[in-house]
Amino acid sequence: MLTDFLTSLVPFSHDELNDILSHFDKEYVEKNQVLIKEGQICDKLYFVEQGIGRSYYLKEDGKEITQWFFGVGNFMSSADSFFQQSPSFYYLEILEDSILYSISKEKMDLLLVKYHKMEKLVRLLSIEMLTKIVHKLNAVQFQTASERYDYMLTEFPDISHRVPLGHIASYLGMTQETLSRIRRND
């Protein structure tokens, strides 16, 4: 799946692709495992082959607020922490038993120097991520609770059966009661 994802964005040659893939490690990660905590430097970028994860932060009162979900076929990281090697604002948590492919910052930097096409890949991924973040921000700021829920289902169609409702409610910026009411009316 990682192969298909990479080649769908950039036309890597067979040899380039084999070399790039050799820099990734396959990891089996159990449900509820935290990959990175707030304040740590995120030194890996993960590709989700199977499962789902999320990023979240803790409010001062200890309440978890989900920032993003990462499903199959997506890269998962605390992006600012990974690329800038600065402390993460977020926790990264696996919500289901998952299969991930990871690459270290050091190996990614080597590939970026070695292959100009990798720079194009990172640019395309950055644009895609920025677009999704803008869409989510617009949804939270300008849409009704019901419209935000519909937006989420277009991004993550089967999420309501896989993720605790509390995580979904915090992602959408609403209470669990509001989320339950919206789901009943759907």
C-alpha positions as CSV (number, residue, x, y, z in Angstrom):
1,M,0.0,0.0,0.0
2,L,2.8,2.4,0.8
3,T,4.2,1.7,-2.7
4,D,0.9,2.5,-4.3
5,F,0.5,5.7,-2.3
6,L,4.0,7.0,-3.2
7,T,3.7,6.2,-6.9
8,S,0.2,7.7,-7.1
9,L,1.8,11.1,-6.2
10,V,5.2,10.9,-7.9
11,P,6.5,8.7,-10.7
12,F,9.4,7.0,-8.9
13,S,11.4,4.4,-10.9
14,H,11.4,0.8,-9.7
15,D,15.0,1.2,-8.3
16,E,14.2,4.6,-6.6
17,L,11.1,3.1,-5.0
18,N,13.0,0.0,-3.7
19,D,15.6,2.3,-2.2
20,I,13.1,4.6,-0.6
21,L,11.1,1.7,0.9
22,S,14.2,0.2,2.3
23,H,14.4,3.3,4.6
24,F,11.0,2.5,6.2
25,D,10.5,0.1,9.1
26,K,7.3,-2.0,9.4
27,E,5.8,-1.7,12.9
28,Y,3.0,-3.6,14.6
29,V,1.5,-1.3,17.1
30,E,-1.1,-2.2,19.7
31,K,-4.3,-0.3,20.4
32,N,-4.0,2.6,22.9
33,Q,-0.2,2.8,22.5
34,V,1.1,6.4,22.6
35,L,3.8,7.0,20.0
36,I,4.7,10.5,21.2
37,K,3.8,12.7,24.1
38,E,3.5,16.4,24.4
39,G,6.9,18.0,24.8
40,Q,8.8,15.2,23.1
41,I,10.4,15.6,19.7
42,C,8.7,13.6,17.1
43,D,11.5,11.7,15.3
44,K,9.4,9.5,13.1
45,L,6.9,9.9,10.3
46,Y,4.4,7.0,10.1
47,F,2.4,5.7,7.2
48,V,-0.8,3.9,8.3
49,E,-1.3,0.6,6.4
50,Q,-3.9,-0.8,8.8
51,G,-5.7,0.8,11.7
52,I,-6.3,4.3,12.9
53,G,-4.6,6.9,15.1
54,R,-5.2,10.3,16.4
55,S,-3.3,13.4,17.6
56,Y,-4.6,15.2,20.6
57,Y,-3.6,17.7,23.2
58,L,-4.5,18.1,26.9
59,K,-6.3,21.2,28.2
60,E,-5.2,22.5,31.6
61,D,-8.1,20.7,33.2
62,G,-6.8,17.4,31.8
63,K,-9.5,17.1,29.1
64,E,-8.3,15.5,25.8
65,I,-9.0,17.5,22.6
66,T,-8.6,15.5,19.4
67,Q,-6.8,17.5,16.7
68,W,-6.8,15.0,13.9
69,F,-7.5,11.3,12.9
70,F,-5.1,9.4,10.7
71,G,-6.6,6.5,8.8
72,V,-5.4,3.9,6.3
73,G,-3.3,5.3,3.5
74,N,-2.3,8.5,5.4
75,F,0.9,9.7,6.9
76,M,0.8,10.3,10.7
77,S,3.1,12.6,12.7
78,S,3.3,15.7,14.7
79,A,4.4,17.4,11.6
80,D,5.8,20.6,13.0
81,S,7.8,18.6,15.6
82,F,9.0,16.1,13.0
83,F,10.2,18.6,10.3
84,Q,11.5,21.3,12.7
85,Q,12.7,18.9,15.4
86,S,10.9,20.9,18.0
87,P,8.9,19.7,21.0
88,S,5.5,18.4,20.0
89,F,2.3,20.2,21.2
90,Y,0.4,16.9,20.7
91,Y,0.2,13.3,21.7
92,L,0.0,10.6,19.0
93,E,-2.1,7.6,19.9
94,I,-3.0,4.4,18.1
95,L,-6.8,3.7,18.5
96,E,-6.8,0.2,17.0
97,D,-4.2,-2.6,16.5
98,S,-2.3,-1.1,13.6
99,I,0.4,-1.7,11.0
100,L,2.6,1.3,10.4
101,Y,5.6,2.0,8.3
102,S,7.9,4.5,9.9
103,I,10.9,6.5,8.7
104,S,13.2,8.6,10.9
105,K,13.9,12.2,10.4
106,E,17.5,11.4,9.6
107,K,16.6,8.8,6.9
108,M,14.0,11.2,5.5
109,D,16.6,14.0,5.2
110,L,18.9,11.5,3.4
111,L,16.2,10.7,0.9
112,L,15.4,14.3,0.3
113,V,19.0,15.0,-0.6
114,K,19.3,11.9,-2.7
115,Y,16.1,12.2,-4.7
116,H,14.6,15.4,-6.0
117,K,11.3,13.6,-6.5
118,M,11.1,13.2,-2.7
119,E,11.0,16.9,-2.3
120,K,8.1,16.9,-4.7
121,L,6.4,14.2,-2.7
122,V,6.8,16.2,0.6
123,R,5.6,19.4,-1.1
124,L,2.4,17.6,-2.4
125,L,1.8,16.0,1.0
126,S,2.2,19.4,2.7
127,I,-0.2,21.0,0.3
128,E,-2.8,18.2,0.9
129,M,-2.4,18.4,4.7
130,L,-2.6,22.2,4.7
131,T,-5.8,22.0,2.5
132,K,-7.4,19.5,5.0
133,I,-6.5,21.7,7.9
134,V,-8.0,24.7,6.3
135,H,-11.2,22.7,5.5
136,K,-11.4,21.6,9.1
137,L,-10.8,25.1,10.5
138,N,-13.6,26.4,8.2
139,A,-15.9,23.7,9.3
140,V,-15.3,24.4,13.0
141,Q,-15.6,28.2,12.5
142,F,-18.5,28.5,10.0
143,Q,-20.6,25.3,10.0
144,T,-23.4,24.1,12.3
145,A,-22.7,21.0,14.4
146,S,-24.7,18.9,12.0
147,E,-22.7,20.2,9.0
148,R,-19.4,19.5,10.9
149,Y,-20.5,15.9,11.5
150,D,-21.3,15.5,7.8
151,Y,-17.9,17.0,6.9
152,M,-16.1,14.5,9.2
153,L,-18.0,11.6,7.6
154,T,-16.7,12.6,4.2
155,E,-13.2,12.7,5.5
156,F,-13.5,9.5,7.7
157,P,-16.5,7.5,6.5
158,D,-16.4,4.6,8.9
159,I,-15.0,6.5,11.9
160,S,-18.1,6.4,14.1
161,H,-17.9,2.6,14.3
162,R,-14.2,2.6,15.1
163,V,-13.4,5.5,17.5
164,P,-14.9,6.4,20.9
165,L,-17.6,9.1,20.6
166,G,-15.7,11.3,23.1
167,H,-12.8,11.6,20.6
168,I,-15.1,12.4,17.8
169,A,-17.0,15.0,19.8
170,S,-13.8,16.8,20.8
171,Y,-12.5,16.7,17.2
172,L,-15.7,18.4,16.0
173,G,-15.7,20.9,18.9
174,M,-18.9,19.8,20.5
175,T,-20.2,17.9,23.5
176,Q,-21.0,14.2,23.4
177,E,-24.6,15.0,24.0
178,T,-24.7,17.2,20.9
179,L,-23.0,14.5,18.9
180,S,-25.5,11.8,20.1
181,R,-28.4,14.1,19.2
182,I,-27.0,14.6,15.7
183,R,-26.4,10.9,15.1
184,R,-29.9,10.1,16.3
185,N,-31.3,12.5,13.7
186,D,-29.2,11.2,10.8
